Amino acid sequence: MKIFEIFGLARSGHHAIINWMIKNVCGYEAEMKWKLDLVNGKGVTYINEANLDTEVTLKYINDQAPTTKFLFLSYENSELDYSILNTEKKYFFPTSIDLECIKNFHYNRRIIILRNFYNNLASRLKANQENIVLSRDGEVLQWDVGQNFVDQWKNNAKNILNNNFHGIKYEDWMVDKSKRNEFLNKVFGVDEFFDNKVLGTHSSFGDIENVNKRHKQIEIPNDIKELIKKDNELHYLMGKLGYEYLEI
Protein backbone atom coordinates (compact mmCIF):
# COMPACT_ATOMS: atom_id res chain seq x y z
CA MET A 1 0.00 0.00 0.00
CA LYS A 2 1.13 3.53 -0.81
CA ILE A 3 -0.09 6.27 1.52
CA PHE A 4 -0.48 9.98 0.75
CA GLU A 5 -1.39 12.35 3.59
CA ILE A 6 -2.42 15.71 2.15
CA PHE A 7 -2.82 18.97 4.08
CA GLY A 8 -4.81 21.93 2.84
CA LEU A 9 -6.58 24.93 4.33
CA ALA A 10 -10.29 25.19 3.58
CA ARG A 11 -11.03 27.09 0.35
CA SER A 12 -7.50 26.57 -0.99
CA GLY A 13 -8.54 24.54 -4.02
CA HIS A 14 -7.03 21.43 -2.50
CA HIS A 15 -9.92 19.12 -3.39
CA ALA A 16 -9.43 19.69 -7.12
CA ILE A 17 -5.68 19.19 -6.81
CA ILE A 18 -6.16 15.94 -4.90
CA ASN A 19 -8.55 14.73 -7.59
CA TRP A 20 -5.94 15.55 -10.23
CA MET A 21 -3.40 13.47 -8.31
CA ILE A 22 -5.84 10.58 -8.06
CA LYS A 23 -6.70 10.73 -11.76
CA ASN A 24 -3.05 10.63 -12.79
CA VAL A 25 -2.45 7.65 -10.52
CA CYS A 26 -5.36 5.49 -11.65
CA GLY A 27 -7.00 7.16 -14.68
CA TYR A 28 -10.27 7.99 -12.92
CA GLU A 29 -11.56 10.89 -10.83
CA ALA A 30 -13.05 10.66 -7.38
CA GLU A 31 -16.63 11.84 -7.00
CA MET A 32 -15.58 14.24 -4.21
CA LYS A 33 -18.37 13.12 -1.93
CA TRP A 34 -18.24 13.01 1.84
CA LYS A 35 -16.49 11.05 3.18
CA LEU A 36 -15.31 7.90 1.44
CA ASP A 37 -14.50 7.52 -2.25
CA LEU A 38 -13.56 4.16 -3.74
CA VAL A 39 -12.29 5.22 -7.13
CA ASN A 40 -13.72 2.99 -9.84
CA GLY A 41 -12.53 -0.29 -8.38
CA LYS A 42 -8.88 0.57 -9.04
CA GLY A 43 -7.64 -0.01 -5.50
CA VAL A 44 -7.65 3.73 -4.77
CA THR A 45 -9.26 4.80 -1.49
CA TYR A 46 -9.79 8.52 -0.88
CA ILE A 47 -11.02 9.78 2.49
CA ASN A 48 -12.01 13.44 2.65
CA GLU A 49 -11.65 15.35 5.94
CA ALA A 50 -9.86 12.36 7.39
CA ASN A 51 -8.93 14.38 10.48
CA LEU A 52 -12.62 14.86 11.33
CA ASP A 53 -15.04 12.20 12.55
CA THR A 54 -11.98 10.07 13.13
CA GLU A 55 -13.83 6.94 14.23
CA VAL A 56 -15.49 6.86 10.82
CA THR A 57 -12.13 7.48 9.11
CA LEU A 58 -10.50 4.60 10.98
CA LYS A 59 -13.39 2.28 10.15
CA TYR A 60 -13.06 3.09 6.45
CA ILE A 61 -9.29 2.56 6.50
CA ASN A 62 -9.71 -0.79 8.27
CA ASP A 63 -12.54 -1.97 6.02
CA GLN A 64 -10.79 -1.04 2.77
CA ALA A 65 -7.22 -2.00 3.71
CA PRO A 66 -7.30 -5.49 2.12
CA THR A 67 -8.01 -4.08 -1.35
CA THR A 68 -6.34 -0.64 -1.13
CA LYS A 69 -3.22 -0.04 -3.20
CA PHE A 70 -3.24 3.75 -2.88
CA LEU A 71 -4.63 5.47 0.22
CA PHE A 72 -5.28 9.23 -0.10
CA LEU A 73 -6.05 11.02 3.17
CA SER A 74 -7.11 14.67 3.10
CA TYR A 75 -6.53 16.65 6.31
CA GLU A 76 -8.33 20.01 6.28
CA ASN A 77 -7.23 22.93 8.50
CA SER A 78 -5.04 20.48 10.39
CA GLU A 79 -1.86 20.95 12.36
CA LEU A 80 1.05 19.59 10.37
CA ASP A 81 2.22 17.07 12.97
CA TYR A 82 -1.12 15.29 12.73
CA SER A 83 -1.64 11.76 11.41
CA ILE A 84 -4.66 9.50 11.73
CA LEU A 85 -2.34 6.55 11.20
CA ASN A 86 -1.00 6.04 14.70
CA THR A 87 -2.49 5.77 18.16
CA GLU A 88 -1.11 9.13 19.33
CA LYS A 89 -2.45 10.96 16.24
CA LYS A 90 1.01 12.47 15.87
CA TYR A 91 3.47 11.98 13.03
CA PHE A 92 7.16 11.70 13.83
CA PHE A 93 8.56 9.64 10.96
CA PRO A 94 7.24 6.80 8.74
CA THR A 95 7.89 4.14 11.36
CA SER A 96 5.49 5.94 13.73
CA ILE A 97 2.62 4.66 11.56
CA ASP A 98 1.34 1.76 13.64
CA LEU A 99 -2.20 0.93 12.57
CA GLU A 100 -2.37 -2.85 12.42
CA CYS A 101 -4.46 -2.94 9.26
CA ILE A 102 -1.87 -1.04 7.19
CA LYS A 103 1.35 -2.25 8.78
CA ASN A 104 2.59 -3.56 5.43
CA PHE A 105 2.58 -0.16 3.71
CA HIS A 106 5.77 0.54 1.78
CA TYR A 107 5.46 4.19 0.74
CA ASN A 108 4.38 7.29 2.68
CA ARG A 109 4.36 10.87 1.38
CA ARG A 110 3.09 13.98 3.15
CA ILE A 111 1.97 16.89 0.99
CA ILE A 112 0.92 20.51 1.55
CA ILE A 113 -1.30 22.33 -0.93
CA LEU A 114 -0.95 26.10 -0.59
CA ARG A 115 -2.91 28.93 -2.17
CA ASN A 116 -2.08 32.64 -2.44
CA PHE A 117 -2.84 34.08 0.99
CA TYR A 118 -5.13 36.87 -0.19
CA ASN A 119 -7.23 34.66 -2.46
CA ASN A 120 -7.51 31.91 0.15
CA LEU A 121 -8.63 34.54 2.66
CA ALA A 122 -11.13 36.04 0.22
CA SER A 123 -12.67 32.65 -0.52
CA ARG A 124 -13.08 31.94 3.18
CA LEU A 125 -14.66 35.35 3.74
CA LYS A 126 -17.06 34.79 0.85
CA ALA A 127 -18.00 31.32 2.11
CA ASN A 128 -18.77 32.83 5.50
CA GLN A 129 -20.89 35.59 3.96
CA GLU A 130 -22.90 33.18 1.84
CA ASN A 131 -23.26 30.54 4.59
CA ILE A 132 -22.36 27.86 2.07
CA VAL A 133 -20.49 25.56 4.45
CA LEU A 134 -22.69 23.27 6.50
CA SER A 135 -21.99 20.57 9.04
CA ARG A 136 -23.42 17.08 8.55
CA ASP A 137 -26.25 18.21 10.86
CA GLY A 138 -27.05 21.18 8.65
CA GLU A 139 -25.52 23.81 10.91
CA VAL A 140 -23.76 26.75 9.26
CA LEU A 141 -19.97 26.70 9.71
CA GLN A 142 -17.75 29.78 9.66
CA TRP A 143 -14.10 29.51 8.61
CA ASP A 144 -11.53 31.31 10.72
CA VAL A 145 -10.23 34.40 8.91
CA GLY A 146 -8.20 35.91 11.74
CA GLN A 147 -4.94 35.17 13.52
CA ASN A 148 -5.36 31.40 13.53
CA PHE A 149 -5.76 31.33 9.76
CA VAL A 150 -2.74 33.61 9.33
CA ASP A 151 -0.64 31.39 11.59
CA GLN A 152 -1.69 28.20 9.81
CA TRP A 153 -0.93 29.69 6.40
CA LYS A 154 2.51 30.80 7.62
CA ASN A 155 3.27 27.40 9.12
CA ASN A 156 2.31 25.64 5.89
CA ALA A 157 4.49 28.06 3.92
CA LYS A 158 7.49 27.54 6.21
CA ASN A 159 7.24 23.77 5.98
CA ILE A 160 7.19 23.90 2.19
CA LEU A 161 10.19 26.23 2.12
CA ASN A 162 12.09 24.01 4.56
CA ASN A 163 11.33 20.93 2.42
CA ASN A 164 9.66 19.18 5.34
CA PHE A 165 6.76 18.29 3.05
CA HIS A 166 6.20 17.93 -0.64
CA GLY A 167 4.48 21.15 -1.64
CA ILE A 168 2.43 22.39 -4.55
CA LYS A 169 1.02 25.89 -5.03
CA TYR A 170 -2.50 26.26 -6.36
CA GLU A 171 -1.37 28.97 -8.77
CA ASP A 172 1.37 26.77 -10.28
CA TRP A 173 -1.08 23.91 -10.59
CA MET A 174 -3.52 26.15 -12.44
CA VAL A 175 -1.19 27.35 -15.20
CA ASP A 176 2.16 25.56 -15.24
CA LYS A 177 2.19 22.10 -16.81
CA SER A 178 5.93 21.69 -16.25
CA LYS A 179 5.54 22.21 -12.48
CA ARG A 180 2.57 19.86 -12.37
CA ASN A 181 4.62 17.25 -14.16
CA GLU A 182 7.62 17.81 -11.89
CA PHE A 183 5.43 17.34 -8.81
CA LEU A 184 3.83 14.14 -10.11
CA ASN A 185 7.24 12.74 -11.03
CA LYS A 186 8.71 13.47 -7.63
CA VAL A 187 5.81 12.27 -5.47
CA PHE A 188 4.08 9.59 -7.54
CA GLY A 189 6.68 8.56 -10.09
CA VAL A 190 4.36 9.32 -13.02
CA ASP A 191 4.08 11.94 -15.74
CA GLU A 192 1.00 14.10 -16.16
CA PHE A 193 -1.28 12.22 -18.52
CA PHE A 194 -4.48 13.96 -17.42
CA ASP A 195 -4.58 17.75 -17.13
CA ASN A 196 -6.08 19.85 -14.33
CA LYS A 197 -9.66 19.91 -15.62
CA VAL A 198 -11.08 17.85 -12.77
CA LEU A 199 -13.90 17.96 -10.27
CA GLY A 200 -13.36 19.86 -7.04
CA THR A 201 -15.87 21.26 -4.59
CA HIS A 202 -18.28 24.17 -4.98
CA SER A 203 -16.59 27.56 -5.33
CA SER A 204 -17.29 30.17 -2.64
CA PHE A 205 -17.94 32.65 -5.47
CA GLY A 206 -20.14 30.31 -7.49
CA ASP A 207 -17.89 30.27 -10.55
CA ILE A 208 -14.37 29.32 -11.56
CA GLU A 209 -13.52 32.51 -13.41
CA ASN A 210 -10.76 34.85 -12.17
CA VAL A 211 -9.87 32.52 -9.32
CA ASN A 212 -6.54 34.31 -8.88
CA LYS A 213 -8.25 37.66 -8.32
CA ARG A 214 -10.67 36.71 -5.57
CA HIS A 215 -9.22 39.36 -3.24
CA LYS A 216 -10.58 42.02 -5.62
CA GLN A 217 -14.08 40.56 -5.52
CA ILE A 218 -14.81 41.05 -1.82
CA GLU A 219 -14.27 43.71 0.83
CA ILE A 220 -11.74 42.63 3.42
CA PRO A 221 -12.61 43.93 6.91
CA ASN A 222 -10.33 46.61 8.34
CA ASP A 223 -9.29 44.57 11.37
CA ILE A 224 -8.03 41.80 9.10
CA LYS A 225 -6.23 44.35 6.92
CA GLU A 226 -4.42 45.62 10.01
CA LEU A 227 -3.52 42.08 11.03
CA ILE A 228 -1.94 41.49 7.62
CA LYS A 229 -0.22 44.88 7.43
CA LYS A 230 1.72 44.45 10.68
CA ASP A 231 2.82 40.84 10.09
CA ASN A 232 6.33 41.10 8.64
CA GLU A 233 6.86 37.35 8.76
CA LEU A 234 3.80 36.86 6.57
CA HIS A 235 5.14 39.37 4.04
CA TYR A 236 8.53 37.62 4.04
CA LEU A 237 7.04 34.18 3.45
CA MET A 238 4.88 35.48 0.62
CA GLY A 239 7.97 36.83 -1.10
CA LYS A 240 9.98 33.63 -0.60
CA LEU A 241 7.21 31.67 -2.28
CA GLY A 242 6.92 34.08 -5.19
CA TYR A 243 3.75 35.78 -4.02
CA GLU A 244 3.36 39.53 -4.11
CA TYR A 245 2.62 41.55 -0.99
CA LEU A 246 -0.47 43.63 -1.71
CA GLU A 247 -1.71 46.86 -0.19
CA ILE A 248 -5.34 45.94 0.33
Secondary structure, 3 states (H helix, E strand, C coil): CEEEEEEECCCCCHHHHHHHHHHHHHCCCCCCCCCEEECCCCCEEEECCCCCCHHHHHHHHHHHHHHCCEEEEEEECCCCCECCCCCCCECCCHHHCCCHHHCCCCEEEEEEEECCHHHHHHHHHHHHHHCCCECCCCCECCCCCCHHHHHHHHHHHHHHHCCCCEEEEHHHHHHCHHHHHHHHHHHHCCCCCCCCCCCCCCCCCCCCCCHHHHHHCCCCCHHHHHHHHCCHHHHHHHHHCCCCCCCC
